[in-house]
Amino acid sequence: MPHIITGKMMLIDSSICMACKGCQVSCKAWHQLPAEDTSFIGSYQNPADLSGITYTMLRFNEVAGLTVLKYLEWLFFKDQCRHCVNPKCQMVCPVPGAIVVEPSGAVVFTDECDPSICVTRPCESKCPYDVPRLNEEENKEKKCDFCYDRIEDGKAPTCVTTCPSEAITFGNVAYIQGLANARLAELLAKYPNANIYPDVAMGGGGKKGGGGGAGTHVIWLLIDDSSAYGITSGGGGGMWP
């Protein structure tokens, strides 16, 4: 059943992202998170994955050129929590008040998380996008919180204000929906597989327009199918009216 999305929405345009990782750095700074102890994995992608101390990161995927002008092409994906309208993590959480949905749409893991009760960490195993991760020092699940404290103060999430290519846009739902559809129409002229992720199979507008998305407050413009980016298409949700 379709869901009406209210509050705020973020659009991440992968077609103009230059993978500077400014969003990664600003997220670390705002949330006062320590650096990862990493090693070279044969890719510019660093760290290798999300973690309990890394809430957003750039995924790098090199693919065959998507136009006749390119032999190879980088696909960049800013991975983070999608902030679902009906979050499965909240549905399966056994601790009252541990996961809340703010009026803005931010899905927030609160300090009410109790490791003595939550021993199986269902929020991690049931997330269709593989986002929540264990912070081993605190023994609690962590993820992107949409910078809900900044939103309450009338500001955009810190990754939005830091992005030098303006690949990340934040605003009211109707504005972001319209922007996503308009930009998708432009991309389809060059990239026939361009789409709005989460994709049409999950209940959104996808390549055919209509807003895209699948009941999430964060959406992406992709120039190829989500599988090319090495990410899950997810599930559940609904579509925009």
N, C-alpha and C positions, 0 to 999 in steps of 0.2 A: 504494500500500500504506500503510495507516494507520501512524502513528508514535506511540510512547509519549513523552509529554512529561514530563520530570523537571526538578528544580531549582526555580527561582523563576518567578513570572509576575506581570505587571502588568496591571491592568484600568483603563481610562480610560473613565469614564462621561460621554459628551458631553451627556447630558440635564441634568446638574447643573453642568457647566463654565460659569463666568461670564466666561471669556476675559479674566481679569485679567493674564495673561501672567507670573504669578509663576514658572511653570515655566521660561519662557524666560530670565528674569533669573537664577534660581538655577543653571541649567545653565551660563550664561556665567560666573558667579562661581566655581562649583566647578572648572570646567575652565580657568579663567583665559583666557577667549577675549575678543578685542577686540570692540568694537561694530561693527555694520554701518554703512557710509556709504549711507544710504537717501534716497529721495525719495518724495513723495506719489504714490500710484498710484490714487487714487480709492476707497480702501478703508481700513478700520481695520486691515487686515492689514499688519503691518510687523515684519520685512522681508517682501519679496514671496515669498521661497522659502527653502528650506534652502540651506546653503552650507558651504564648508570651515571656516567659523568660527561657524556657527549649526547646532547639532545637533538642536534641537527648536524648533518654532514653532507658533503658533495660526493655523489657516486660518479665514477668515470667509466664510460664504456666506449670502446673504439669499434666502429662498425664500417662496413662497406659504404661508400658514398651514396647518399640518397638522391643526388642529382647527377646529371652527366658531367658537371663541372668539378666533381670531387671524387677521388679514388677512395679516400677514407674520411670518416667524419666522427667527431667526438659527440657523444650524447651525455650531457650533464644532468644530474637529477639531485635536487636538494631534498634529501630524505628527512622526514620528521613525522610527528603525529599528525593525522588527518583531521582530528577533532570532529568525530562523527556526531551526527544529530542524535542518534540512539546508540551510544557507545556500548559495544559488547563487553568491554572491560568493566564498565559500571554494572552491567547486568549480572555478571558472574562474581563480582566482588563480595566476599562474605562479611566484610567489615562495614557497618553503617557509617556513612559520612566519609569514607576513605577516598571515594572518587565522586566529584561533584561536577555538574555542568553549569557554568556561569551564564548569565544573561547574554553575554557576548557570543556564546557558543564554545568558549574555551572548556576543554575537558581537563580538570585539574586533579592531580593526585595530592591529597592533603596530608598533614601530619598525623591524621587519625589512623593511617595505615599501621596495622599491628601484626608484626611478623609472628607472634606467638599464636595468632588465630589463622593468619593467612600463611600456611606452610607450603601449599602447592602452587601459589602464584598464578591463579587462573587468568588474571588480566594479561599476563604475558603469553600464555599458551593459546588463549582464545582470540587475541587480536588478529583480525584478518590481514593486517598490514605489517605484522612482525615488528612492533615499535617498542613497547615497554621493556626495560632492561633492569636488572638488579644492580643497585648500588651496594657493593659488597661492604663498604665501610659502615653505612647506615643500616644495611640489611633491609632495604626497602626498594620497591619498584620506582623507577624514575622515567620521565620523558618530557618532551616539549610541553610547556604549560601555556603556550600562545601569548606569553608575556601578559597574562591577564591583569597583573598589577599596573602595567603601563596603560592598558586599555581603559581601566577604571579611572586613570588619571588623564584621559583624553589623548593619549599618545598611541602611536602604532608600535607593534612589536619591534624589538631592536634590530632584527635582521632586515626589516623593511627599510629603516632609516639608514642602514649601513651600506646597502647594495649600490655600488657605483654605476652599474648598467641599468638600474631601475627595472630589473627583471622581476622584482617582487612588489606587488601592489596590494594595498589593504584598504578596506572601506565597507560601506553598507552592502548587504547582499545584492540588491537590485543593480547597483552600480557595477559591482564586480562581475555579475552574470552578463550584463550587457557588454562590458569590456572584453570578457573572455570570448563571447560569440563573435564580436567584431574582429578581434585579433585572429580567431580561428579561420574566419573567411579569408583573411589575407594569407595565412600560412598554407591553406589548401591549394592555393594557386601555384605554389612551389613544391609543397610536400603533400602528395595525395593521401598519405597515411596519417597526416596530422590529426590530432584529437585532443579532447579535453579529458583529462584523467582525474579521478576514477572514471572508467569508460562506460560506453553505452550498454555493454552487457550487464553492468551492475545497476542499470536503471537510470542512467543519465542521458544527456543529449549527445555526447560523443561527437563523431565526425559530422553528424547531421544537424548539429546546432541544438537549440532549445535549452542551452545553459550548461550542459554537461554535468559532470559530478555525480556522486552517488550518495547523497545525504551526508556530505562532509563540509566543514567550514574552511578547508584548505583544498584548492584545486590546482592542477598544473596544465599548461599547454605543452604538449609533446609533439615532436615532428615525426615520430614513428610509434608503433605499437609499444605498449608498456613492457612487453617481454624483451624488446631490444634494449631497454634500460636496465634489465635485470631486476625488476621489481614485480611484486604480486599485484594482480588486478583487484584483489580484495573481494569483498562481498557484502551483501545486505544493503541497507540504506534506503534509497527511494530516489525520486527525481524532483527537480524544481517544477513549479507550476508553469 
